[in-house]
Amino acid sequence: MSAFLVEGAVRWSEADASGRFHYANALLWAVSAEYLQPFLAGDAYMVRLWVERLGNSSVTYGWQILSGEVPAVEGRHSVVHVDATGRAAPISATLRAGLSGYLMGAG
């Protein structure tokens, strides 16, 4: 099995206020998406985001990019809550309560 590898160093512009790599930058490499129809320059769109799964230390988000009411792109990605040492840590009750309001399936 072969894999594409690229090396680099985290740039300041890729870090959040705490100095950690901001998860949104990972979406440049690690996002699951299905492209259903193209967008053209100038097309309007709307993004729909929801929580698909709320684990002990991770959250899986589902999302769609809509052209009008029609999904043009659908995808999902997971993020892991970490502690100050960078290790996976349980999601706090406060965050869990806030996220649970967005827990649903696609659509």
Sequence and secondary structure as in RCSB ss.txt:
>XXXX:A:sequence
MSAFLVEGAVRWSEADASGRFHYANALLWAVSAEYLQPFLAGDAYMVRLWVERLGNSSVTYGWQILSGEVPAVEG
RHSVVHVDATGRAAPISATLRAGLSGYLMGAG
>XXXX:A:secstr
           GGGB TTSSB HHHHTTT  EEEE S   TT   EEEEEEEEE SSEEEEEEEEEETTEEEEEE
EEEEE B TTS B    HHHHHHHHTTB    
